[in-house]
Amino acid sequence: MPDMTDPPPVSTAHITSDTTLEPAIQGWEIYLNDQGRSIHTVKAFTADIQLLAGYLPPDRSLGSISTADLNQFLEWMQKGRGVPCSPKTLARRITSLKAFFRWLHENGVILVDPAERVIQRSVISPLPDVLTEDEMEAVLEVAQNYRRASPPDARYYTLLALLLQTGIKKSECLGISANHLDLEAPGGPQLFIRYPNPKYRYKERKIALTEDWVEVYHEYQHQYEIKDQLFPWSPRRLEYLLEDLSEQTGLEKHLSFDMCRWTCSLLDWNAGIEPEKIRQKLGISKIQWREVRMKLRKLAGEDEALSETE
């Protein structure tokens, strides 16, 4: 049972422009949890605002915090705090500030949003490694060798070809059941990517499979008596399979789920697939797609100045 001496939950109804940051942060944490945000997101966002609370005087009211205060806080984090603040962390903390003060403003707690004019600093991570056409053919050939070996092992080719064709993530690969495959679909065989958590239903999608992959899958299914989970091994075991292929091919790159995902996306991009279809195939949001699209253009050697018409 809850401790009756604990203070009641804080919501925006209890927060005014004269309220200090600490109770407002409590209210925001409740709001984020109510919105179904992940534990990691709530922890990171509230910790970012706690840093601001520690920087400003403890009696500073919400209504008295200005854009200049926030810019000075960000400057202090980068140069005066004495703790490294990477560009990626700085960008997230600016996002936290904007989300927090926008929430206060939209709920009528403050008349002016001081974070609105704080400049967002987007950070683009380095370009990912992808397989060249020659490397892809070489690693697929090694996977074929496992398939033709005595005894034959179609597991390597089934996994690798699926990743290169669909671009699915490791977590999605681990979540595939045999009944997620519709091998007799009228338009051709398909893979259904499904999520048990309703919060991620927007990521669910259908991805086309090739007849060649279906042929290998039937071999693999017979060899390993697959009935439920498509790949009934640990994530690390599947990573070892990719590492085996990488070593036997002599790749200097580290073959991974992420590399296969990017290679698949680049193949689709170079094939002239509509950008929106690539985005949907990857199961990412339009916001995430902006950075992915920019990286695909660079990987494809296209002019960075192309107009963003997608």
N, C-alpha and C positions, 0 to 999 in steps of 0.2 A: 504494500500500500504506500501511496505517496506520503512524504513527511508533511504534516499539516502546517509546519512552521515555514515551509518553503514559500517564496513569493509566487503569486499567480502568474501564468504566462503573460508575456508582454506582446501586445499587438500595436498597430499604428493608432488604434483608438486611445491608447495611453501615452502616445508620444506627441509632443508639441515642438514648436521651434525653440522652446526654452529647455528642452530635454538635452541631456549630455549624451555623448556617444555610446557609453556602455549599455544603458537600457535599450537604446535604439538598435545596437548590434544584436542584443538578445531577441528583439522583435523580428529583425531581419532573418536571423537564423531559423526562427519558427516559420517564417514565410517561405524560405527556401526549402525547408523540409516538407511543408505542405504542398509545394509545387512539384514534389517528387524528384528533386535534384539528388544526385549521388552523394554518398557520404564524403567522398574525396572533394567534390566541388564545394559542398557546404563548409568543410573544414578549411579549404584554401581561401575561399572568399571571406569568411569571417576572420580568419587569421590576418588577412591583408588589411581589413578595417581596424582590427585590434592594433596593428602597427601604427595606424594613423592616430588612434586614441592614445597610444603611448607617447606619440610625438607632440600632440597638442596639449595645452594645460588641461587638467582633469575637469575643471569647471567650465570648459568652453561649450557653449550651447550650439545646437545644430544650426540654428538660424544665423549665427555669427560667423560660420565657416565660409570663407571666400575662395574664389578660384586661385588667388595669389597664395593662400594658405596651402592648397593642394599642390600647386606647382613647387612651392618651397619644400613641401614634404617629399615630393618625388626627387627633387634635387638632393635633399639630405640622404635619401635612401641610396642614391648612386654614389655620392661623394663624401658624405659626412657620417654615415652610420658605422663605417668600419667593417661591414659585412658585405661580401661580394653579392652583387645583384645583376644577374645575367640579363641580356636583352629580352629573352623569353619570359623571365620572371617579372621584369618591369612591365612588359606588355600586359601580362595577366593582372598585375596589381592595378594598372590603369583601368582595365576592364572591370575589376571589382569596385573601384571608386565610382565609376560611371553607373554601374548597376545599382549600387547602394543609394546614391543620391538621387538617381532617377526614381527609384522606388519611393523615397521620401517625398519627392516633388509630386509624383503622380497621385499620391495619397493625401496631398494637401498639407503635409507637415511643414514644408518649407515653400516659400513663394518663388524662389529662384534656385535653379539647379547649379551649384558652383562647379560641378564636374563636367557640365555640358561643353564648356570651352577648353577643357584640358585636352591637349592633342593626343590622340591615340597613336601608339607606336607599334605598328604591325611588325612581326618578326617572321621571316621565311627561313625555314630550316634548310640545310644544304641539300643539293640535288641527290636523290636516291640512286643507288647502284641498280642497273638493269642488265639483263643478258643481251649481248649482241646476237644477231641472227646466227652467226657461226657457233657461238657458245651455246645457244639454245638447241641447235641441231646436235651438237656434240653431247650435251647432257641427256637429251632425249634418247640418243643412241645407246648411251650407257644404261639407261633405264630399260631399253629394249633388250639389252644383253641379259639383264636379270630375268626378263620375261622369257627369254629363249633358253635359259640355263637348265641344267639338269641337277636337281629338280627345278622346275620353273617357279619364278616368283614375280607375279604381276603387280605386287603391291607398290613397288617403286614407280612404275609407269602410271598406274592408276592415280596415285597421289600427285605426281609431278604434272601430268597432262591436265588433271582437273584444275590445279592451281593456275596453270598458264592459260587455260581456256576461260575460266570463270573470274579470276581475280579476287576470290573470296579471302577473307581474313582467317587467321589461325583459329580464333574462337568460333567462327562460323563453320569452319571445316570440322571441328570437333563436335559440333552440334548436329551434324547431318545424320539422319537415320535413313535406312533403306527405303522407307515409305515417303521420303522427301524426293525421291526420283520418280519421274513419270516418263518411262522409256517408251510408252506407246502413245504419247500425246499426238493429236492430229497434225500439228505444225512441226513435229520433230521432238526428239527427247529433250526433257527439261529437268533442271534442278530447282527445287523450291528452297529458298533460304527463309527459315522461320525462327521466331524468337518467342520463348515461353513467357517472357515478361511483357505485358501489354504496353508498357512504356516505350518499347522499341519496335512496336508493330510497323512504324513508318519505314523501318529498314528492310522489311520483308519484301521479297521479290522473286521473280522467275528468271532463270538464266539458261540460255540454250546450250545443249550439249551436242557433240558430234557423234556420228554413228561409229567412228573409229574408237572413240572413248568407251562407248557402250559395249563394244566387242571385248575390249580389255577388261572392263568392269565385270562382265560375266565370267571371265577366266579367274579374276581375283575373287569374286564372290564364291566360286566353287572351291578354290584353293583354301580359303580361310573360313568357309562356312558362315559368311556374313548373313545375319538375320535381322539385327536391329541397328546398332551404331555402325556407320560406314567405316570408320577407322577406330576400332576399339583398343586404342593404345593411349598412353599418356602424351601430353604435348611434347615432352622432351624426347620421347621415342620417335615421334614423327620428325622432329628436328634432326635427329640422328640419321634418319633415312635420307634427308636432303643433304646432310653433311657427307654421307657416304657417296652420293652421286657427285658432289662437288669435288671430293678428293680423287675419285676414280677418273673423273674427266680432266683433272689437272687444272681446275679453275683457280685463278688467283683471288677471285671474289668469293665471298661467303654466301652460298646459296641458302636462301631463307624464304619463309612465307611472304615477307614483305617484298623481297626482290621479285618473286613470282607475280605478286599483285601489281607492282609497278610495270613489269615487263608486259603483262597482259594489257594493262591500260595503254601503254605506248603502242603496242601492236594494233589495238583498236583505233587509236588516234591516227597513226600512220596509214591505216586502211581507209580513213575518211569516214569512220562511223560518226554520226551526229554527236556532238558534245553532250547533249542532254541525255542521250541513250547511254553514254559511257558513265555519266554521273549516276544514273539510275541503276546501272549494272553494279557499280561499286557500293551502292546503298549509302551514299553520303549526302549531307545537306548542301544546299546551294552556297552557303557560307564556306563550308569546307572545300567545295568544288573550286572556288576562286584560286586558292593556293595550288590545288592539284592541277588545275588547268594551266596555270602559269609554269609549273614545273614540267608538264608534258610538252609545252611549247619549247621550253629550253632544251629538253632532252631530244626533241625532234629537230633542233637546230633552226627553229623558226625565229623570225624577227620579234623581239620583245615589244616592239612598238605597235604590234597589230592591234587594231581596235577591238575592244571587248564587246562583241555583239551577241555572244551566247547568253 
